[in-house]
Amino acid sequence: MDLKQLEYFVHVAEMGSFTRAATYLQVAQPALSRQVRSLEVELRQPLLDRNGRGVTLTEAGKRLLAHARGILQQVQRARDDLEDQRGAATGRLAIALPPSVSRTLTGPLVQAFREQLPRASLSVVEGLSAYALEWLAIGRVDGAVVYNVTPSPAIDLQPLLDEPLYLVSVRPPRSRRIGPPVSLREVAEHELVIPSRPHSMRMLLEAALAGEGCRARVALEIESVPAILDLVQQGGCHALLAENALRGSGQPEAFQLRPIAPPLVATLWMATSALRPRGPLIERTTAIVQDLLRRRAS
């Protein structure tokens, strides 16, 4: 198995066609097919199902694709690190953002990155904290903005921002957007639309309620913030979210936020791999992300 084989396999898998991949890579299609076939022979199992419309991944191919992407990205990081002898922030950076943050932060982040780091390129992916940490472990991303992550020897954490959580409901007519405070016991009396375990918000809420001797009334388990807000807006259910999650909804004034007393606070962290060196690019990007988050919260 060599890097060229992995690169060819990734392009064929992502494009779903040997023809399109050969055109993109500017190599002859028979040569491309031989490289991928050699990889299959070496691994002793098919990676692609070939048909008249192109190719699809087998189960083995899906597993290899995740590993191959991480390997190729780590090789590129090594090249960037060795080529950069002056400490300049260059190369390519992939960062994961949680859905509640991505909708409002991605645009400003891309703009600030281009202005401050013109010699580098940025890739942004969206995913829940649990998924983002998996991507970080396999090398798909270089950094991940995550909520309330459990410390691990394999992960370096830098705090970015503390966000108070609110009980989010449909806003009654002629009422204030920020409603009266609500206790944890009152939160437990409402039917909630929240993510399933082990989502950090869910775990934070359940730990707090357990301290009060009560449990959450979970009406629906939904992973998508826009879908959660849609269900809340339909009436009858409530959510537990930070205020920033509503800013990308398109109609934040449709919801009422009630502070929780005592406060329930979610911490946003920048997670990076402790097994890979932190270069100037991730350091500069972390500072940009933290500045944008603080401005957005003010």
N, C-alpha and C positions, 0 to 999 in steps of 0.2 A: 504494500500500500504506500503510495507516495502522494505528495501534495497536489500534483497535477491531476491524478486520478480523482482525488477528493474535490478539487475545484470543478472539474468537468461534471462529476456526478451532481454536485450542488446546482449547477446551472441547468442541467437537464431536468432535474427534479423540480426546480422552481419555475421553469418555463413550460414544463409539461410536453416537451418535444425535442427530439434530437436535432431536427432541422433548424428550429429557432435558436437553440443553444449553439449550434455550429456557426450560424450566421453571426450571433453576438460575439462569440469567442474568436471568430475569423480563423477557424480550422476546418479541414475537410470532414464531412460527416462520417465517412468510414473510419477515420482515425479516432474521432470522438467515440464512436460506437465500440471500437476495440478497447479503448482505455476503460470504459465503463464495464464492458464484459470481463476484462481482466480483473477488475475489482470484485465482480460477482464470483468469479472462479476462485479468487484468493479467499474470499469470505465463505465460499461454499454454500451460497444461497442467493436466490434472485432478489434484486433490490428494486426492480422496475417491472411492471406489467406492461408489455407493449401491445398496442392495438392500432387500428386504422386511424384513429383520431389523435394519437400521440402516446404518452406514457402516464402511468399513475404509480404511486409508491406502494410497495408491499409493506407489511408490518416491519420487516427487517429494514427496508429502505427508510421508513419514517424514523426509526431509531438512529440509523446511521446519519441521516440528514441533520438531526439535532447535534450529534457529536461533531460532524464535519464542519458545520458552521462555526462552532466554538473553536475548533482546531485552527481553521483558516484565520479567524479573527485574532487568535493569540499569536499566530505567526506574523500577521501584519503589525500587531502591537510591538513585537520584538524588533521588527525592521524599523518601525518609527522610532523606537527608543534608541537603537544603535545609530541611526542616522542623525539623531538630534543630539549634538555634542555641546550645545550652548544653552541648554535649559529653556529653549523656546517652546511655546505650546503649539505643537504641530501634530499632524496625523489625523486619525479618525476616531471619534468617540461615539459610543452607543449608550444611551441612557434610558431607563425605564421610569415612567411616571404613573402614579395611581389615577384611575378614572376621575376621581373627584378633583384632582389637581390639573390633569392633562388638558381639559377643555379650555381653561383660562390661561394656563402657563405656557403651553407649547408655542404659540405665536410670539409672545414677548421673549421667550428663551431663544428661539431661532434667530430673531432679530438682534438681540444682544450678543449672541454667540458670533454672528457674522461680523458685527461691528468691532468686537473686542478681540476676536481670534480669527482673523481673515485667512491665516495659513492652515487652518484646520477645518474638518468637516464634521457634521453632527447628524446622528440618527436617533430619532425618538420613537420609542415603542410604548404602548399603553397596556397596563396589566395590574391586577391586584397584587398586594404586597407579597403574598405567598408565591405567586407565579414569578414575580420580579426577582425574588431571591433565588429561585431555581435557575432562572436565566443567568444570574450573576455567577452561580456556582459552575455552570457549564461553559461560561465565557461568551454567551450571546450578547451580554451587555457589560459595560465597564463600570457603571454605577446605577444605583436604583434609589429613587425617593420612595421611602416606605413608612408606614405607620407602625409604631409600637412594636418593633421587632425584638425578638428574644435575642440577647447577646450570644455570640458564638465565637469560638477561637478562629473560625474561618472567615469572619466578617469584621471589617472595621466600620465603626459607626461614628458619624458626626451629627450632632443635633442641629436642625435647621429652624424649626418653628414649633411652638406649642399652640394648638388650636382648641378652644373650648367647643364642646359638642352641645347641640340644641335638640330639643324635641320639636320636630318639624311637622306642621299640620296645615290643612287648608286654612287660608286666612279668612276669618269671619268678616262680613261687610262692616265697614266703618271702624275697623279695629286697627290697632297699631301693628306694625310689622314685627316688632320685638314685643312679645307678650309677657305676662307675669311669670316669675320663676316657678319651676315645678320641682318637687322633690323626687328622689329616686323611687320612693314607694309609689308616687303618682305615675311615674314613667311605667312602672310595672303593671299598672291598671289599664294601659292603652294597648290596643292591638298594633303590633309593629310590623313593618316591612323592612327586613334587615338581611344582610348577607349571611350565608351559612358559616358554620365553623370550618376552618380555623381563621376566618377573617378577623383582623386585629380589632376592628370596631365591635364586632360581636363578642369577642373574648373580653374586651375591656368592660363592656356593659354587664356581661354575666358575672364577672368577678366583683364589680361594684354592687350589683343587686344581691349577690350571695352574702356580702357583708351586711346587708340590711335584712337578711333572712327571707328574701323573696326571689321570684323568678320572672323572666320576661315572658310576655304573651306574644308569641311569634305567630302572626297571621300568614305571612308568606316569606320565603327565603329567596331573595333576588340578589344577584351579584352586580347588576348594572345600575349605576347612579341615575341615569336618565329614566330607566324603567321604574326605579323606586319612586322618583318624583312624579311620574305619570300616575302611578297607583295611588299615591297620597292625594294628588289633585282630584282623583275620582271620588274621594271622600271615604270615610270610614276607617282608614288606616293612618298610621303615623310613622315617622322615620326618625332615626338618630343620625345626624349629620353635622359637619362643620359648616359654618356660614359660606365658606369658599365654594362648597359643593353646589350651592344654589346659584352662584354668579354665572355659571355657564349654562344655566337651564333655559335662558331666553325670556323667562318671565319670573324672576325672583320675587316680585311683589305679590305673586299669587299665594305665597306661603307665609305662615306665621312661625317665628322662631321663639321658643320659650327656653330661657337659660335653665340649667339644671343646678340645683343647690343640694349639697355642696357640688362645686364645679366638677364636671367630668371632662378631662383634658386628654386629647390625642396629640402625641408628639410625632412630628415629621423628621425623619433621619435621612441622611445620605449614606447609603450602604455601598461599600466597595470591598473587593476581595482582599483578605489579609495574605493570600498566597501569591499575589501579583503586586509588583511595585506601583506606588501611586506617582504618576508623572505630573509634570506641570499642567498638562491639559485637564486632567480630572480636578486638580486643585483649583484652577481658574474657573472651571465650569461650576464647581460646588459653590464658589463665592458668588457667581452670577445667579444661580438658583436661589441661594439664601437671600440675596438682595431683592430679587423679584418677589419671593414669597412674603417678605416683610413689608414691601411696598403694598402688595395686594391686601395684606391683612390690616394695614393702617387706615 
